Every structure is written in C-alpha cells, then in structure tokens.
Amino acid sequence: MAGGWQRLRFGKPFTATLAGATRLPLLRAGIHQGLFEALRTPQSAGALAERLGLAADLVEAWTRACAAQGLLRRRREGYTIAPFVRWLLDAPEAAALHATLDQAALAYRPRLDALPELMKGAERPAYAAADEALRVAAASRMIERPALRALGRVPGVRSARRVLDVGCGHGTYLAGFLTRYRDAHGLGVELDPEVAEEARRNLRDAEVWRRAEVRTGDFASLDLPRGHFDLALLNNSLHYFPPTDHPALFQRIRDHLGPGGVLAVQTPVVADGPVARAVGALANVAVFDLYLRSHRDLHGLPEPGRVTEALAEAGFARCGETPILPGGTARYVWGRTAS
C-alpha cells in the first residue's frame, strides 16, 4: 500500500523529470529544422515533412511527441504551435533564448553528465571552445534590456559621460548604453581580436560609432588614461578571475576612474528566495554555478558580500547592490570612488 501511495505522490515529478530531459532535443529540432516556423499554419505531419523535405516517419513521431509535451496543439486542420513555442519564436530576445537552449544541450549536458567522475577527482576540463563563447555571449543578451534599465539606478551612472567597458565582448552593452545616453562616449577593451572587430561592427550598426572606440588587448597591461572615466563596466566576467585576484582587478579599474567614478560589476548570483524560486531563476543560476565549477580555469559565481569587500579593499569609498531581475539572481555590485 505504501508503495502505491509513493507512486501516486512521486510518479508525476518523476515523469516531469523524464519529460524535461526529452523536451530540449524536441525544441531544438523544431527550431533548427524550421518545423515550428512552418507550423504557424496548421498542417498535417505528412504535409509538414513533404514541405521541408524531411523523413516522414520521424516528423510524424516528432509531432506526436511535441503534442504530448504541450509544445504543439492538434487542430482539425493538423498540428500548430502552442503559445509557449510562439513566444520562443517571437520574443524580442528570441535569439538569446535559442542560444540558451543550444548551450544547455551542447555544453551543460555533456559537462554535467561527467559529474560523477569529476566528483571522484577526475581532471576538470579547460573552458576554451570558441563556439561556446559565442553561445554564451548570445544567451547573455536575454537580460540586456533589464540590465541597462537597472544600470540607470546605480548612483552616479546617469551623469557618467566617459565610459570604460572592460572585456566588452561583442559591444552590445556599450552600444546599448551609448544609445540611451546620447552625450556619453565609450571605450571598450577586448582581448580577442575577432570579438573586438565584431564589437566595432555592432557599434556601427547601433550608429554610436562616432562616440565609441574598441581597443584590442589585455586590460591588465593596456595603456589607458588614468583618472579619466566616470563609469567602468564589468559585465558577466567575474567568474573568469580567481576571487583572490578581485581586489587587484578592481584597484586597476579604480585607477582609471575620476572622482566620484563608478565601477558596476554585473554578475549572476545564487540567491535563494521565494521570488527566485517562483520564476525559476534560482534553478537556472544554480546549475550555471555548478557548470562553471566543473572547469579548471573557471570559478563559481561570486557572493555579493565578498565582491563588496573586494571593492572596499580596492579603495572604493561607497559600495552597494542593485538588482537586475526579480529575486536578485542577476545584479550589479557597485563601488564609487570618493568625490
């Protein structure tokens, strides 16, 4: 009898676990093969396979599986996409959502599959895949708009006119800032020459290139004007540095800030709480933290309090935090120099 009650109690979450493991490949197939896009108009599985030139039996089985998972709806005219899939296709951050799905399948899954061996002491791999870095950069754009809104709430940011973006990546944050603040000028620093060139293209596309420059090189050794900038950005890159290096990194950035200058460090945070749990952000960030720690040359997500301590050690006179997402799983930890 007890076994029967346990099956009733735990059978549904067990099935949900299995469904979650299979939903990801179903979604990726539907996006990358154009199946979902074609099913904006209801049609049969056979017509869909013929239209896209795909194997009819696999397409038919895929449509049944997607319908069972709630990804497709069956109408008299055939299958069509469910509201969740329509959102994946049409959301302003659709490209970031698709990159996140790819990252989960191509990077998270194989790394987490290796956890049993890693936990027993197997050598952790290095993080070095260029295509993975591109996916991470694309996925990070999912919170770019709320991050830029939150940045405006950091004290001293709205009045900043000279901006330094350390590790600017593809330049999208710098372009977004300069688009919002039309009298600001920005300098991005990027180590990878190809990524730096992409940043220049993005700044041109955003029509802010006359007020922006991207320099290629290592920030630790690059010759930059001291005491020149009002704002420095360090976006989603703190996990590349050992925590013991944070004070030195922050101090070097502080040396390039003028009086009252601000360093805004954007980072995900494993922040437990009812809001973070309710929206699913806690689960996503906690898995990301585990993924980072599964590499020998990456570090776990920082604790905001430790970041604040490092900022104070680096000489920032005033420090604080500004949430980006509800529940605080993404936030700015910032420091401001004395006026």
SEBASE-466439 format. One line per 8 residues: number of its first residue (from 1); their letters; for each residue x negated, y, z negated of N, C-alpha, C, O. Coordinates in pm, whole numbers, m for minus. Each point is the difference from the previous one (the first is absolute). Example, Ala and Ser with C-alpha at 12.3 -4.5 7.8 and 13.67 -1.06 7.14 Angstrom:
2
1	as	m1319,m569,m780,89,119,0,m90,120,0,m104,m2,m66 | 139,107,138,m82,119,m6,77,109,m73,m51,111,m17;
// end
This chain:
339
1	maggwqrl	m83,m121,0,83,121,0,m86,126,0,27,96,72 | m134,m100,m157,m88,117,m6,m65,27,134,m16,114,41 | m20,m223,27,m63,17,131,94,65,99,m42,81,83 | 173,m116,m92,97,61,90,16,148,m24,10,77,95 | m6,m35,m223,11,142,m32,m124,76,47,10,113,47 | m125,m176,m60,m123,66,45,0,18,151,m46,103,50 | 98,m203,22,9,16,147,93,114,36,m28,77,92 | 140,m66,m166,91,111,26,m64,135,m31,19,98,72;
9	rfgkpfta	m96,m96,m182,m60,126,m43,m118,42,87,m14,117,35 | m70,m215,0,m126,34,68,m1,m37,148,m94,34,72 | 196,m104,m26,0,m39,141,4,118,94,m67,2,102 | 149,100,m139,11,116,87,m130,79,9,m41,33,111 | m29,0,m224,m128,69,14,m105,m84,71,m87,53,69 | 94,m188,m85,m94,m85,73,24,10,150,m95,11,78 | 222,m15,m38,34,14,142,m41,138,51,m48,14,112 | 67,89,m196,m40,136,40,m151,8,21,m47,72,88;
17	tlagatrl	m30,m146,m170,m145,m3,17,m36,m60,135,m84,54,72 | 145,m164,m38,m26,m63,129,44,91,115,m69,11,101 | 184,54,m119,50,91,104,m97,115,22,m24,41,114 | m33,11,m224,m95,110,14,m123,m41,79,m54,79,77 | 10,m203,m96,m119,m48,71,27,m14,150,m92,17,80 | 216,m47,m43,31,m19,142,51,126,67,m7,12,122 | 59,81,m200,57,122,59,m107,83,71,27,59,105 | m147,m55,m160,m106,81,59,m32,m42,143,0,86,89;
25	pllragih	m27,m215,m60,m25,m36,141,120,21,90,m15,30,118 | 136,m47,m172,119,27,82,7,147,39,30,33,115 | m59,54,m210,2,143,28,m108,38,101,27,74,95 | m147,m124,m115,m111,38,89,26,m50,142,m30,71,97 | 84,m192,m83,32,m50,133,105,87,67,m9,32,118 | 110,6,m196,106,82,56,m47,136,44,47,53,100 | m141,5,m175,m52,133,35,m96,m9,117,13,74,98 | m111,m164,m108,m108,m3,101,46,m57,134,m57,35,103;
33	qglfealr	157,m121,m102,49,m56,126,116,81,58,53,m35,106 | m14,143,m173,108,83,52,137,m60,m17,97,47,61 | m86,m152,m143,129,m67,m18,101,90,m70,115,10,43 | m158,55,m150,92,88,m72,42,118,87,117,38,0 | m211,18,72,32,114,86,105,m40,103,94,75,26 | m109,m194,32,95,m47,100,138,m25,m62,102,14,67 | m101,m53,m195,126,m34,m66,72,121,m59,93,m16,m79 | m137,134,115,85,117,m31,135,m16,71,103,46,m49;
41	tpqsagal	m107,m113,165,122,m35,72,30,m148,m24,m85,m83,31 | 200,47,m85,28,m141,m30,m11,m87,124,45,37,109 | m107,m154,m126,m13,m95,110,m30,m138,m57,m38,m13,m116 | 56,m88,197,m24,m137,m43,m150,m27,m4,m80,73,60 | 44,m178,m132,m141,m39,m7,m53,m36,138,m114,34,33 | 196,m103,48,m45,m38,134,m27,121,87,m101,6,69 | 191,93,m73,m20,121,79,m122,77,m49,m74,57,80 | 52,m57,m210,m116,69,m57,m130,m65,47,m94,70,39;
49	aerlglaa	89,m203,m42,m120,m70,43,m28,25,149,m114,21,39 | 219,m24,41,m18,23,144,m45,142,27,m85,23,85 | 141,72,m156,m34,141,20,m146,27,m31,m65,78,70 | 13,m143,m176,m138,27,m43,m100,m102,50,m120,13,m23 | 168,m116,93,m90,m101,53,m64,m85,m108,m119,m32,8 | 198,m6,m109,m52,m76,m113,63,m139,m3,100,m25,67 | m159,m66,m147,49,m137,m10,140,m1,m60,22,48,m111 | 74,m104,187,140,10,m39,29,m70,m132,74,53,m83;
57	dlveawtr	m132,m173,61,31,m74,m123,m54,72,m123,64,m1,m105 | m184,63,117,m57,72,m113,77,129,m29,19,37,m116 | 23,30,221,79,122,m21,132,m33,m66,46,72,m89 | 17,m182,132,127,m38,m61,m19,m34,m147,80,41,m84 | m187,m117,52,m28,m34,m140,m36,124,m80,39,12,m116 | m112,81,177,m37,125,m68,123,82,m34,11,54,m110 | 83,m44,205,121,78,m27,81,m63,m113,55,72,m84 | m47,m204,81,73,m66,m109,m68,28,m134,67,30,m99;
65	acaaqgll	m200,m42,96,m74,23,m124,15,144,m46,17,26,m120 | m23,68,213,16,142,m36,140,29,m51,18,79,m93 | 80,m141,154,138,19,m46,16,m56,m142,68,60,m83 | m130,m175,57,7,m59,m134,m69,88,m103,38,0,m117 | m140,73,159,m74,89,m90,63,139,m11,m48,84,m76 | 154,m61,151,64,131,m5,m66,105,86,29,119,m14 | m119,m160,104,m69,94,87,80,26,128,m16,105,63 | 100,m199,m25,88,16,116,143,m26,m43,26,m67,m100;
73	rrrregyt	68,123,177,141,m26,m21,58,m62,126,m36,36,112 | 126,m130,m133,60,m68,114,134,63,32,89,8,m84 | m77,37,208,124,59,49,59,m89,109,m62,m97,43 | 181,133,1,62,m77,109,m86,6,125,m8,m97,76 | m57,212,m55,m83,16,120,m138,m64,m14,m73,m13,98 | 38,m28,m220,m131,m59,m24,m63,58,m126,70,48,m89 | m202,m55,81,m73,49,m117,m35,148,15,m24,48,111 | 20,22,m224,m47,138,0,m73,26,m132,15,m77,m95;
81	iapfvrwl	m92,183,89,m84,26,m117,83,49,m118,100,69,16 | m146,m108,m137,63,45,m124,m52,139,m35,m102,43,54 | 170,28,m145,m43,136,m36,m145,9,m48,m69,97,32 | 21,m197,m107,m138,2,m47,m98,3,117,m97,75,m2 | 123,m157,103,m89,m4,116,10,129,79,m100,51,51 | 221,4,m40,15,127,70,m83,109,m69,m61,85,66 | 59,m89,m199,m84,96,m74,m148,m22,31,m73,96,19 | 29,m222,m13,m139,m28,34,m39,56,136,m114,43,22;
89	ldapeaaa	209,m43,70,m27,49,135,7,152,9,m76,60,76 | 166,1,m151,33,141,22,m51,96,m107,7,121,19 | m56,m173,m130,m47,89,m108,m112,89,51,m79,m42,84 | 70,166,m134,m111,88,42,m137,m63,m23,m94,27,74 | 84,m112,m177,m127,m64,m30,m4,m143,55,m66,m87,m57 | 136,61,169,9,m135,54,m137,m59,31,m25,m117,m30 | m65,196,90,m132,m52,33,m75,m43,m125,m71,m101,1 | 86,177,m110,m64,m36,m126,60,m126,m59,m71,m84,m55;
97	lhatldqa	203,69,67,65,m121,m50,m47,m122,76,m25,m105,m60 | 12,116,191,m46,m114,80,m145,m34,m34,m36,m117,m6 | m46,219,m15,m140,m25,m37,m8,m68,m136,m88,m84,m23 | 179,119,m68,2,m63,m131,37,m148,10,m58,m83,m69 | 153,51,155,35,m140,22,m118,m77,57,m29,m112,m43 | m40,172,139,m117,m66,59,m110,m19,m104,m65,m104,m4 | 45,204,m80,m103,m11,m103,33,m111,m100,m88,m73,m43 | 215,62,7,40,m106,m92,m25,m138,60,m44,m92,m70;
105	alayrprl	72,78,200,m15,m131,65,m145,m33,31,m44,m113,m20 | m30,211,70,m134,m26,52,m112,19,m102,m110,m51,19 | 138,122,m127,m105,27,m100,39,m51,m138,m72,m80,m60 | 186,126,9,40,m41,m135,17,m152,m10,m53,m64,m91 | 126,8,185,33,m142,m9,m124,m88,m4,m13,m81,m92 | m81,92,188,m118,m87,m8,m86,26,m123,m58,m94,m55 | 49,219,12,m83,28,m118,64,m58,m125,m69,m60,m83 | 200,77,69,67,m53,m118,9,m152,3,5,m64,m105;
113	dalpelmk	m3,5,224,m4,m146,10,m130,m55,m57,m5,m115,m45 | m100,196,46,m130,m44,m50,m17,22,m150,m105,m31,m56 | 208,84,m11,m12,33,m142,m43,m118,m88,m84,18,m88 | 139,m139,108,m44,m109,m88,m152,m20,1,m60,m21,m106 | m1,28,224,m145,m17,7,m73,121,m57,m101,m15,m68 | 152,135,95,m64,121,m52,5,1,m152,m97,40,m66 | 208,m83,9,12,m3,m145,m98,m97,m64,m40,17,m115 | 0,m118,191,m96,m97,m52,m144,42,24,m93,m72,m34;
121	gaerpaya	74,193,94,m135,51,15,m55,2,140,m117,31,20 | 199,m64,81,m48,7,138,m39,144,34,56,95,m54 | m152,m81,144,m46,135,35,112,79,66,68,m48,91 | m49,169,m139,103,85,57,m51,59,132,m115,42,8 | 199,m38,94,m44,52,130,m16,151,m2,54,69,m86 | m127,m20,183,m14,144,17,117,53,81,57,m69,84 | m23,193,m111,106,68,75,m69,76,113,m66,101,m22 | 84,m152,144,m77,61,108,72,1,134,m57,47,99;
129	aadealrv	179,m95,m92,68,m14,129,49,136,49,78,67,m67 | m124,m27,186,41,130,55,149,4,29,65,102,m25 | m9,m212,78,143,0,30,83,10,m126,109,57,0 | m161,m113,m110,72,11,m126,1,144,m50,101,47,m53 | m213,21,69,m6,141,m41,101,82,79,61,93,m55 | m43,m125,182,98,71,81,142,m25,m49,82,91,m4 | m54,m216,m34,133,m31,m52,25,73,m131,109,53,m23 | m210,m52,m64,15,68,m129,26,149,21,85,59,m66;
137	aaasrmie	m159,0,160,20,142,29,140,26,52,65,98,m38 | m18,m185,126,135,17,54,106,m21,m109,98,74,m5 | m119,m173,m80,96,m27,m106,7,113,m101,107,30,m54 | m221,34,28,m3,106,m100,84,121,41,35,83,m85 | m3,m72,213,81,113,45,145,m11,m47,78,94,16 | m43,m208,m75,137,m18,m48,35,103,m106,115,45,m8 | m213,m6,m75,31,96,m106,m62,137,29,m12,83,m90 | m27,m61,213,m69,126,31,88,121,m26,m45,98,m60;
145	rpalralg	170,m102,104,87,116,m19,30,27,m148,m13,114,m44 | 52,m217,m35,18,30,m143,m130,40,m69,2,77,m96 | m115,m129,145,m128,38,m61,m31,147,26,m48,70,m89 | 75,m23,209,m26,141,30,95,90,m79,m39,109,m42 | 163,m154,22,92,78,m83,m49,5,m145,2,105,m64 | m47,m220,14,m51,m5,m137,m126,83,m16,m21,62,m104 | m63,m60,207,m123,78,m7,30,147,m25,m75,69,m69 | 185,m22,125,38,140,m21,38,31,m143,7,117,m38;
153	rvpgvrsa	18,m220,m43,34,21,m141,m123,m2,m90,12,27,m120 | m128,m59,174,m123,2,m78,m43,145,m19,m8,74,98 | m20,m30,m220,m37,140,m23,m118,44,86,m103,m67,6 | 120,181,60,m107,59,79,m4,m41,145,m73,59,79 | 152,m161,m42,m8,m51,138,63,97,99,m57,23,107 | 172,33,m138,70,85,96,m81,124,38,18,55,108 | m105,m12,m197,m81,119,31,m134,m34,62,m79,89,31 | 52,m218,m12,m129,m42,57,m8,39,147,95,m22,76;
161	rrvldvgc	m206,78,m36,m19,41,139,m117,m72,67,m9,m4,123 | m80,m54,m203,m114,m74,55,3,m140,m58,m17,m19,m120 | 41,m80,207,30,m136,m44,m109,m96,47,m41,2,116 | m5,m86,m206,m98,m105,30,68,m135,m18,50,m31,m108 | m47,m49,215,61,m133,m6,m113,m103,5,m59,m23,105 | 29,m38,m220,m111,m94,m13,47,m139,42,92,m56,m59 | m155,2,163,46,m127,55,133,19,69,98,m67,m32 | m95,158,128,127,44,61,66,m106,85,116,14,38;
169	ghgtylag	m189,m123,m6,61,m104,82,46,53,134,m76,67,70 | 199,m97,m33,52,42,130,52,144,m1,55,46,100 | m73,23,m211,31,143,m2,145,36,m13,36,116,16 | 51,m214,m44,142,30,m1,40,85,m121,86,87,11 | m149,m112,m126,32,82,m117,m48,144,20,71,95,m33 | m191,m81,86,m52,135,23,87,73,101,30,118,m17 | 11,m189,123,89,62,99,133,38,m63,54,107,28 | m1,m195,m113,127,30,m65,m10,120,m93,92,82,m6;
177	fltryrda	m204,m71,m66,m17,114,m91,m10,130,79,65,99,m34 | m146,m100,140,m19,122,78,127,39,75,22,118,28 | 62,m215,4,128,31,62,93,69,m99,74,91,37 | m78,m133,m162,84,60,m104,m50,138,m42,79,90,m27 | m210,m74,22,m59,125,m49,m77,64,115,m116,m31,25 | 183,122,46,m50,49,128,m119,93,m12,m65,30,101 | 34,18,m221,m116,88,m15,m117,m73,m65,m98,64,m40 | 106,m196,28,m108,m79,m58,m93,m52,109,41,m18,115;
185	hglgveld	m167,m5,m153,m100,m59,88,m55,m126,m67,m14,m5,m122 | m17,m97,203,m41,m127,m59,m125,m57,61,m29,20,118 | m46,m93,m201,m118,m74,43,16,m144,m47,13,m25,m119 | m14,m68,213,6,m142,m33,m137,m63,12,m77,35,89 | 48,m128,m177,m126,m75,4,35,m148,15,78,m55,m78 | m135,m9,180,30,m141,26,m129,m72,40,m77,47,84 | 54,m163,m146,m123,m76,22,m3,m67,136,m105,m3,65 | 217,m51,m19,7,m77,124,17,94,119,97,75,4;
193	pevaeear	m190,m77,94,11,93,114,127,m19,82,60,98,44 | m17,m222,m24,120,m23,80,124,51,m72,88,60,61 | m82,m83,m192,113,49,m78,0,152,m3,105,64,7 | m225,m5,m18,m11,146,0,51,58,132,66,104,0 | m96,m170,109,48,49,130,152,m11,10,65,87,58 | m9,m193,m116,145,m13,m3,61,111,m84,107,53,33 | m174,m16,m143,48,111,m83,2,129,80,95,78,m11 | m196,m55,90,m3,122,83,116,0,99,62,104,24;
201	rnlrdaev	m32,m220,33,112,m9,94,132,29,m71,86,70,53 | m70,m124,m174,124,24,m74,15,147,m37,111,53,2 | m219,11,m35,5,143,m32,36,82,124,72,99,m9 | m124,m141,124,38,68,125,148,m22,31,70,92,39 | m24,m218,m56,140,m30,28,94,78,m92,111,37,40 | m156,m12,m163,81,77,m94,m12,150,23,65,79,m69 | m149,m39,165,m21,140,38,m53,83,m117,37,116,m17 | m125,m179,m63,m64,74,m109,m153,m3,17,m74,38,m92;
209	wrraevrt	27,m81,207,m143,m22,18,m81,130,m9,m119,m5,m33 | 180,119,61,m73,126,m11,m34,33,m146,m90,79,m27 | 164,m140,m66,m24,25,m142,m60,m121,m70,3,m10,m123 | m57,m83,201,m49,m124,m60,m130,m45,65,m27,30,117 | m52,m101,m195,m125,m58,48,m17,m136,m67,37,m18,m116 | m93,m78,190,m32,m130,m58,m148,m26,20,m50,4,112 | m18,m30,m221,m142,m33,6,m20,m148,m29,65,m57,m88 | m154,m4,164,m29,m142,m16,m122,m16,m89,m104,61,25;
217	gdfasldl	116,m144,m129,m113,m25,m87,45,m45,m137,119,m10,m29 | m218,m18,m56,24,m44,m137,14,124,m89,m91,82,m7 | 204,m71,m61,23,117,m85,m109,15,m106,m32,112,m41 | m25,m224,m2,m100,5,m107,m127,74,44,m73,51,m85 | 47,m46,215,m124,64,47,23,113,100,m95,66,41 | 219,m44,m2,29,102,101,m20,140,m58,36,27,m114 | m94,58,193,m26,138,m44,126,84,20,38,30,113 | 27,7,m223,123,78,5,m16,123,m89,m78,m3,m96;
225	prghfdla	150,110,126,m13,122,m83,49,m23,m142,109,m53,m21 | m188,92,m76,36,m15,m141,91,114,m44,m16,115,43 | 112,m148,m129,89,101,m53,88,66,102,46,113,m21 | m20,m180,131,68,63,114,149,m30,5,77,83,48 | m33,m201,m96,135,m48,26,94,27,m117,m42,5,m116 | 171,13,149,103,18,m101,66,m132,m38,53,m13,m110 | m57,m84,200,68,m127,m22,m81,m112,64,m47,14,113 | 30,m123,m185,m62,m121,54,99,m116,m13,65,m16,m103;
233	llnnslhy	m54,m64,209,90,m114,2,m82,m129,1,m100,m11,70 | 145,m85,m148,m60,m134,0,118,m97,2,55,m35,m105 | m18,m8,225,124,m74,19,m23,m150,12,m67,m46,92 | 122,m29,m187,7,m146,9,m135,m66,29,m7,m95,78 | m98,144,m139,m133,m57,25,m78,m26,m128,m114,m45,7 | 172,73,m123,m75,m14,m124,m39,m145,m26,m99,m26,m67 | 178,m69,119,m31,m141,m23,m122,m48,77,m44,m114,m18 | m13,198,105,m125,m34,66,m121,26,m91,m110,m46,30;
241	fpptdhpa	130,119,m139,m112,41,m86,11,m71,m135,109,m8,m57 | m221,m43,4,4,m56,m136,41,110,m99,m41,115,16 | 120,m149,m116,41,102,m98,m117,75,m63,14,117,m34 | m129,m183,20,m116,68,m58,m52,112,90,m71,89,m47 | 107,m93,177,m43,104,93,95,118,8,m33,102,60 | 151,m113,m120,100,104,13,m47,136,m51,19,100,70 | m80,m91,m189,m43,134,m47,m98,67,96,11,121,24 | m107,m197,31,m97,60,92,68,44,129,m31,106,54;
249	lfqrirdh	125,m187,m4,74,36,120,80,127,m24,m2,91,83 | 73,m84,m195,80,117,m30,m87,124,m22,39,111,37 | m154,m130,m96,m87,115,m23,m52,56,131,m10,121,17 | m24,m210,77,m47,49,130,111,78,70,m26,103,62 | 149,m153,m71,111,73,60,20,133,m72,22,103,64 | m30,m104,m197,18,123,m76,m101,105,40,31,119,3 | m154,m160,28,m104,95,39,38,79,126,m52,109,23 | 142,m166,57,41,68,123,127,82,m17,48,61,95;
257	lgpggvla	6,m60,m216,121,77,m28,m36,134,m64,m94,10,m79 | 172,92,115,m18,130,m61,75,9,m132,62,m98,m42 | m64,213,m23,73,19,m126,150,m27,18,62,49,94 | m6,m129,m185,141,m35,10,30,m103,107,116,m26,31 | m222,m33,27,20,m100,105,57,m131,m54,m18,m33,m117 | 87,m39,203,73,m121,m41,m53,m122,76,m21,6,121 | 0,m115,m193,m22,m131,60,125,m83,m24,37,m24,m114 | 28,m20,223,120,m83,m9,m34,m141,47,m29,m22,118;
265	vqtpvvad	33,m73,m212,m33,m140,29,131,m77,15,73,m19,m97 | m44,m25,219,122,m80,21,m35,m147,m16,m97,m48,57 | 178,m24,m136,m27,m142,m20,127,m75,m35,87,55,m68 | m74,m180,112,105,m85,m55,m34,m35,m144,m117,m2,m39 | 218,m26,m40,m18,m31,m142,93,m116,m36,117,m1,38 | m171,m95,m112,85,m108,m50,75,53,m122,m42,m19,m114 | 153,86,141,78,66,m105,127,m79,m24,89,m4,85 | m79,m60,m202,119,m77,m34,107,95,m54,m29,99,m67;
273	gpvaravg	153,m132,98,111,81,m47,126,m38,75,m9,m64,105 | 126,101,m157,125,m42,63,19,51,143,51,m73,85 | m93,197,m58,17,54,135,m92,m72,98,41,m39,109 | m167,22,m149,m97,m68,88,44,m143,30,m18,m49,111 | 76,m17,m212,50,m136,22,122,0,90,12,m85,89 | 79,180,m111,127,1,73,m21,20,150,68,m62,81 | m163,148,m44,m21,29,142,m101,m95,64,m26,10,120 | m31,m102,m198,m94,m98,54,m141,51,13,m87,m73,49;
281	alanvavf	61,197,m91,m133,57,17,m103,m69,m90,m115,m18,40 | 155,m20,m160,m93,m64,m92,m54,m130,59,m120,m26,m5 | 209,m54,61,m42,m128,59,m100,23,113,m101,m70,9 | 129,168,78,m89,26,114,m138,47,m46,m102,m47,50 | 99,139,m146,m128,55,m45,m79,m104,m78,m122,m6,12 | 190,m75,m92,m70,m103,m76,m67,m101,92,m111,m46,m28 | 178,9,136,m61,m92,97,m118,67,71,m101,m65,25 | 114,193,7,m111,72,63,m122,2,m93,m113,m17,46;
289	dlylrshr	135,39,m174,m109,m1,m97,m69,m136,m2,m123,m7,m2 | 201,m99,2,m57,m135,2,m79,m24,128,m108,m59,m3 | 161,106,115,m69,m13,128,m135,72,m3,m101,m55,47 | 98,177,m100,m126,74,m9,m103,m77,m82,m115,m11,41 | 156,m41,m154,m92,m69,m90,m51,m132,57,m94,m59,m53 | 157,13,162,m41,m125,63,m114,21,99,m38,m93,71 | m18,215,m66,m115,31,85,m117,43,m88,18,62,m105 | m136,m96,148,m117,31,m83,m41,147,10,m71,49,m88;
297	dlhglpep	114,21,191,m42,138,18,115,100,m15,m11,115,41 | 122,m161,m100,110,89,m33,26,m9,m150,m47,m92,m67 | 123,187,16,27,7,m143,150,15,m21,71,50,87 | m25,m92,m203,143,7,m28,49,143,m6,m78,95,m8 | 209,m81,11,59,134,m8,m35,63,m135,1,m68,m103 | m30,197,103,m46,64,m123,114,27,m97,116,12,40 | m150,m3,m166,94,47,m102,m7,153,m2,m109,56,m14 | 222,12,26,m2,147,6,m76,64,m116,m71,99,19;
305	grvteala	85,m157,m139,m71,58,m113,m150,m4,18,m69,94,m40 | 18,m201,98,m144,m11,26,m44,102,105,m109,57,m9 | 195,m35,108,m33,100,103,m6,139,m63,m89,78,31 | 184,m49,m118,0,129,m69,m127,17,m83,m59,108,m2 | 18,m213,m67,m124,5,m79,m120,28,89,m88,78,m36 | 84,m142,154,m111,22,93,0,142,54,m106,60,19 | 225,m5,6,10,139,46,m52,96,m107,m74,94,30 | 112,m119,m154,m48,86,m110,m151,m13,m15,m69,99,m22;
313	eagfarcg	18,m222,35,m145,m21,m10,m73,73,112,m113,44,m18 | 177,m32,134,m61,69,114,9,151,m11,m55,70,84 | 122,m19,m187,0,143,m23,126,72,37,2,123,3 | 106,m196,28,126,67,30,64,47,m130,9,m74,m98 | 34,200,98,47,62,m123,143,m39,m34,37,0,m118 | 42,m33,216,141,m34,m22,36,m117,89,m35,m1,118 | 105,m97,m171,35,m121,75,148,m31,m21,62,44,m97 | m6,m120,189,139,m39,m11,37,m104,103,m86,m46,76;
321	etpilpgg	214,9,m74,51,m100,95,130,52,61,80,66,m66 | m61,m98,193,123,36,71,49,m122,75,m69,m48,89 | 188,m5,m122,50,m120,69,35,28,145,44,109,36 | m64,m209,47,38,7,141,129,m77,24,91,49,67 | m82,m170,m123,116,m86,16,72,m17,m133,m64,9,m106 | 195,m32,108,72,m27,m125,m63,m118,m74,m30,m103,61 | 10,118,m189,m64,m105,m78,m149,18,m13,m64,m67,m81 | 6,158,161,m141,33,m16,m98,m101,56,m117,4,m36;
329	taryvwgr	161,m95,123,m94,m99,55,m94,61,104,m98,m63,39 | 126,182,6,m94,80,79,0,139,m61,106,57,m27 | m225,m1,6,m6,131,m65,m130,69,33,m96,m61,47 | 95,191,m73,m124,77,0,m49,13,m144,76,38,m89 | m204,m70,69,m67,36,m124,m93,113,39,m86,m16,87 | 101,131,m152,m70,118,49,m80,67,m111,28,m14,m119 | m129,88,164,m80,82,m90,m21,136,62,m8,15,122 | 0,87,m209,m17,136,48,m120,63,m71,m16,m13,m122;
337	tas	m67,82,199,m117,65,m58,42,126,m75,109,52,20 | m198,m6,m105,28,124,m73,7,117,96,m73,5,99 | 160,89,m129,17,118,87,m115,98,m20,m4,105,64;
// end
